[in-house]
Amino acid sequence: MTGRISVSQAIQTIGRPVFTTREIAAVRGGSVSATSQALMRMERQGLLVSPVRGIWCVPTDPRFTPLALVPYLARGHQAYVSFFSALHLHGLIEQIPQVVYVATTGHPRIRRTPAGTYSFHRIHPRFFAGFDWYRGRQEFLIASPEKALVDCLYLSSRRGRRFAHFPEIDFGGKFSFRRAAEWVEQIPYRNIREYASARLEALRRRSR
């Protein structure tokens, strides 16, 4: 018992607005069961929110963003923010997506949580690249503008035609069609590669 700290102190020690029950239990030196009960009491007090079982966030923390939940919701698979969500964060589209779009190596699925709705889309492992930490902070990974666009083209060729229709895009001066074309060449399927190349060229002509 000596040296055990409170759940509130453990949350401060971790220093992140998103964490798991097991992380808090390890920091405070208590059992997972007792820690879970204490976290639920804080939730009833309105201090915490549990978007899914075993994961907690501090919604009043100015650093909190629903996007920080992406690594926790990926169920052990790799994942990065992409598609329309990344294009919006990079300033290419103004419309804020109502869903957080995520590329993953896992199965495609929809996760609905109190913090938001997350749409996971499977990317071929050989095409799972082109991302980095958002603004250098290790909260969530995000595709580059060029890769996010090509990810959209990659999926729009498939059944259901998701991301087939783009909102108004402002490519600006930082977007590189050359880099986007290089990503298209890395698509592992020839038919999708040819489709994406034609779509990218049409977008390039439209942007002039």
N, C-alpha and C positions, 0 to 999 in steps of 0.2 A: 504493500500500500504506500510505503514511503516513496516520495518522489513522483507520485501520480499527479497529473495536472488535470484541470477541468477541460471540458470539451471546448469551451470558448477560447481558452488559452491555446489549445491544440490547433484550432482554426487559425488563430493569429500566428502561430508558429509556422504552419504550412505556408501562409502568406499568399494564397490563391483564392479567388472567389468560387472556384469549382473544385470539389474533392470527393473522395469516396469514404464510406463508413470505415473500411479497413485502414485507410490512411490515418484517419483521426484516432482509431483505436491503437494503432502502432505508436503514434506520437505521444499519446497520453498514458500509454502503458496499461490500458484497460481491456476488457473483453469486447468482442464485436457486438455481442448482445446488449450489454450495458450501454455501450457507446451509441448503438442504434436507438435505444430508448431515450437517451438524453438528446439526441439529434431530433427525434420526433417531437419531444417537448418544445424544443426551440422552433420547430416548424409550426406547432399550434400557436405559439406566441407571435408568429408572423416574421420571425427572424431569418428563417431558411425556407427554401423550396426544394422538394425532391422531384425532379423531372421524371426519373425512373428509379426503380428500387436500387438502393445502395449508392446512389449518386446524389450529391447535394450542391446547392449553390446559394450564394448570398446576393439576392437580386438588388439590394440597395447599394452594393459595392460599386463605385463608379467604374471599376475595371471590368465589371461583368458584361458579357455579351452572350446571347444564345449561341453564337458561333463557337464559343469556347467549349460547348458540350460535344461538339462533333467527335473528338478523339475518344470520348467516353461512351458514345453511342455506337461506335463502330464494331463493338463486340470482338475485340482482338484483331480485327483486320486493319489494314492500312486505309487511310481515308484523307481526302483533302477537299476543301471547298472549291467548287468549280461551276461551270455552266453559267446561268444567268446571275447567280449569287456573286460569283467572282467578277463577272463583267460589271455588275453594279458597284462593287467595292473598288474596282479600278477606275470607275468614272466613265465607262463606255456607254452605259445605259442609265437613264435617270430613274426609271420605274423601279421601285423597291419590290423585289419578289416576295410574295406572301409565304413562300416555302424556302427553306434552306436547301440548296441543291449540292449534293456531295458525290464525288467520285470515289469508288472503293474497289478493293479486290474481293470483297465479300459478295453475298447475294443481294440483289436489288430488293428494296423494301421501303415502306413508309413508316416513320416513327413519329407518332403524335405525342407530345409532352406538354405540360403546362407552360413551358418556356417557348414553345413553337413546334412547327411541323418540319420534319427532316425527310428529304427524298434522296435515298441512296441509289446510285446507279453503277453497275459493274463495268469496269474498264479492263480490257485485256491486260494481264500482268506485264507484257512487253511494252505496253503503251502507257503504263502507270508511271508517269514522270512529269517534269515541268512545273514543279511546285516548290514553295519555300515558306518559311514562317512569315505570317502577316506582320508587316512593319517591324520585323526583327524580333518580335516578342514571341516567346514559345507558348502560345495559347492554342493556335490552330494553324494548319497548313492551308495554303491557297495557291491555286494555279496562276501562272503568269497570264497576262491578258491574252496573249497569242494562244496559249494552250487551252485556256477556258473556251475561247471561240471554237477551236478545233475539236474540243471535247463535245461541244454542241453539234457540230457537223457530223462527228463520229456517230452519235446516237440518233441523229435525225434521219439517218439512212435506214434505220431498222424499223421493224414492225411497230406501228403506233405513231411513227413520225414525230416523236417527242423532240422539241426544240427546232422543229422544221420552220416555224415562223418567228422571226426576230422582231423585237421592238426596235424603235429607232436607235441606231448606234452612232455614237460620236467617236470615230477612231482617233481624232486628234493627231498630235505630232509624235507621240511616244509609241504608238502601236506600230509594229513592224510586220507588214505582209510577207516579207522575206522569211522572217522567223516562223510565222504561221505556216508558210508553205513547207518549211523544213519539218515541222511537226506533222503535217499531212503525210509527208513521205515516210514517216515512221509508223503509220497505221498498218497493222500486220495483215489486213485483208485487202486484196487487190480491188474488189468491187467497191468497198467502202472508201478506199483511198481515192479511186477515180471520181466517185461521187463527191467526196469532200473537196477535192481539188477544183471541180467545176463550180461548186457552191462558193468556195473561197474566191475564185476569180470573178464570179458575178458580184460578190460583195465589194471586191476591190474596185471594179469598174463603177459600181454605184457610188462609191465614196469619193470619186474624183469631183 
